[in-house]
Amino acid sequence: MGRIEHTFNALKEKGEKALICYLTAGDPGLEQTREIIIGLDAAGVDCIEIGVPFSDPTADGPIIQAASHRALKNGTTLAGILAMIESLREVSEIPVVLFGYYNPILSYGAERFSVRAHEAGVDGILVVDLPPEEAAELRQYTDPKGIDFISLIAPTTNTERVRQIASHATGFLYYISITGVTGTAKPQVEAVAKDVERIREVTALPLVVGFGISTPQQSREIAPYADGIVIGSAVVQMIEEHCGTFDLVAHVAHYAKQMKEASSVPPRR
């Protein structure tokens, strides 16, 4: 059993919801990224999504786009990110999902990436521009290494398509709670609840909700309907705002702790 499956099973037994935090690797630097992840782990975060910076992040809003450009300007590479994760594994067993686009992986080499990611301690990948129909060229290498292939589901995804996506996904499913890019709108709780119920009818995989969640109140409202929530742009913006300060890690960790506490509500009956 991998770290992702173990984490969701343990949370289910305790009646808790997963808190997943996204941050862009290399913003402001890879060493700081490692320190922030360690702080988030200590704050109770259950899983980390590490964004691999890319020059054309079409699914991301302005906050994450800016972070990606800063990271690339800092010289962040996929090889460097994998080395950072390997170093992280010396002190943390928090599940790690690499989040990004296929181009950096393709440039690195799909087979080489899979071997190195497994060695480094990567638990899952979410490649936003690699749909299930085209994923075999990567999954032929990642699946044998036990790396979960996380898939996205949008509000516009019909039920039959959800069934197709879920039948190939592993780890968990990521429901995008809004149409559009990250960090640009707020999810509507009623719409999320209705869609989550529809998705649960065709899959037993854990289902997390992300895009647009940034406050404890939103966490409190949405968590009861899902197995976890994802916060991304809010974390990335906080890192930008406190970059260069001595208490950067403390600020981000305190925010994550508040979001985790807000999500720890009894499931709806």
Residue pairs with C-beta under 8 A, 6 or more apart in sequence:
1 9
2 95
2 123
2 146
2 148
2 171
3 93
3 94
3 95
3 96
3 123
4 47
4 95
4 97
4 123
4 124
4 148
4 171
4 172
5 171
7 18
7 46
7 47
7 95
8 18
8 172
8 206
8 227
8 228
11 17
11 18
11 46
11 227
11 228
12 227
15 266
15 267
16 263
16 264
17 223
17 224
17 226
17 227
17 228
17 229
17 263
17 264
17 265
18 46
18 47
18 206
18 208
18 227
18 228
18 229
19 44
19 45
19 46
19 47
19 219
19 228
19 229
19 231
19 256
19 259
19 260
19 263
20 45
20 46
20 47
20 48
20 49
20 97
20 208
20 210
20 228
20 229
20 230
20 231
21 40
21 45
21 47
21 48
21 49
21 230
21 231
21 232
21 235
21 256
22 48
22 49
22 50
22 51
22 64
22 99
22 210
22 230
22 231
22 232
22 235
22 236
23 33
23 36
23 37
23 48
23 49
23 50
23 51
23 232
23 235
23 236
23 239
24 33
24 51
24 53
24 64
24 67
24 68
24 70
24 71
24 236
25 33
25 50
25 51
25 52
25 53
25 71
25 76
25 80
25 81
25 84
26 33
26 53
26 70
26 71
26 72
26 74
26 75
26 76
26 80
26 81
27 33
27 53
27 67
27 68
27 70
27 71
27 74
27 76
27 236
27 239
27 240
28 70
28 74
28 239
28 243
28 244
29 74
30 76
30 80
30 81
30 84
31 84
32 248
33 50
33 84
34 84
34 87
34 88
35 249
36 239
36 248
36 249
36 252
36 253
37 48
37 50
37 88
37 92
37 94
38 88
38 91
38 92
38 249
39 249
39 250
39 252
39 253
40 48
40 94
40 252
40 253
40 256
41 48
41 92
41 94
42 253
43 253
43 254
43 256
43 257
43 260
44 256
44 257
44 260
45 94
45 256
45 260
46 94
46 95
46 228
46 260
47 94
47 95
47 96
47 97
47 228
48 94
48 95
48 96
48 97
49 97
49 98
49 99
49 126
49 230
49 232
50 81
50 85
50 96
50 97
50 98
50 99
51 64
51 67
51 68
51 99
51 100
51 232
52 78
52 81
52 98
52 99
52 100
52 101
52 104
53 67
53 68
53 69
53 71
53 72
53 76
53 100
54 68
54 72
54 100
54 101
54 103
54 104
55 68
55 69
55 72
56 101
57 64
57 65
57 68
57 100
57 101
58 129
58 181
59 128
59 129
59 181
59 182
60 68
60 181
60 182
60 183
61 180
61 181
61 182
61 183
61 184
61 233
62 183
62 184
63 182
63 183
63 233
63 236
63 237
63 240
64 182
64 183
64 232
64 233
64 236
66 240
67 236
67 239
67 240
70 240
78 104
78 105
78 107
78 108
78 113
79 108
79 116
81 98
82 116
82 117
82 120
82 122
83 120
85 96
85 120
85 121
85 122
86 119
86 120
86 121
88 96
88 121
89 120
89 121
95 123
95 124
96 121
96 122
96 123
96 124
97 122
97 123
97 124
97 125
97 126
97 148
97 150
97 171
98 117
98 122
98 124
98 125
98 126
99 125
99 126
99 128
100 126
100 127
100 128
101 127
101 128
101 129
102 127
102 129
102 130
102 138
105 113
105 127
105 138
110 137
110 138
110 141
111 141
113 141
114 138
114 141
114 142
114 144
114 145
114 147
115 141
115 145
117 125
117 142
117 145
117 147
118 145
118 146
118 147
122 147
123 147
123 148
123 171
124 147
124 148
124 149
124 150
124 170
124 171
125 138
125 142
125 147
125 148
125 149
125 150
126 150
126 151
126 152
126 174
127 135
127 138
128 152
130 138
132 151
132 164
132 165
132 168
132 169
135 149
135 168
139 149
142 149
143 149
148 170
148 171
148 172
149 168
149 169
149 170
149 171
150 169
150 170
150 171
150 172
150 173
150 174
151 165
151 166
151 168
151 169
151 173
151 174
152 165
152 173
152 174
152 175
152 176
153 162
153 165
153 166
153 173
153 174
153 175
153 176
153 199
154 175
154 176
154 179
155 176
155 177
155 178
155 179
155 191
155 195
156 179
157 165
159 198
159 201
159 202
162 198
162 199
162 202
162 203
163 202
163 203
165 173
166 173
166 199
166 202
166 203
166 205
167 203
169 203
169 205
170 205
171 205
171 206
172 205
172 206
172 207
172 208
172 227
172 228
173 199
173 203
173 205
173 206
173 207
173 208
174 208
174 210
174 230
175 192
175 195
175 196
175 199
175 207
175 208
175 209
175 210
175 226
176 210
176 211
177 187
177 191
177 192
177 209
177 210
177 211
177 212
177 213
177 222
178 184
178 185
178 186
178 187
178 211
178 212
182 211
182 212
182 232
182 233
183 211
183 212
183 214
183 232
183 233
183 234
183 236
183 237
184 212
185 211
185 212
186 212
186 218
187 209
187 211
187 212
187 213
187 218
187 222
189 221
189 222
189 225
192 209
192 222
192 225
192 226
193 225
196 207
196 209
196 225
196 226
197 225
199 207
200 207
206 227
206 228
207 226
207 227
207 228
208 226
208 227
208 228
208 229
208 230
209 222
209 225
209 226
209 228
209 229
209 230
210 229
210 230
210 231
210 232
211 230
211 232
212 218
213 219
213 222
213 229
213 230
213 231
213 234
214 231
214 233
214 234
216 258
216 259
216 261
216 262
217 262
219 229
219 231
219 259
219 262
219 263
220 262
220 263
220 265
222 229
223 229
223 262
223 263
223 264
223 265
224 265
224 266
224 267
224 268
225 268
228 263
229 259
229 263
231 256
231 259
234 255
235 252
235 255
235 256
238 251
238 252
238 255
239 248
239 252
242 248
242 251
242 252
245 251
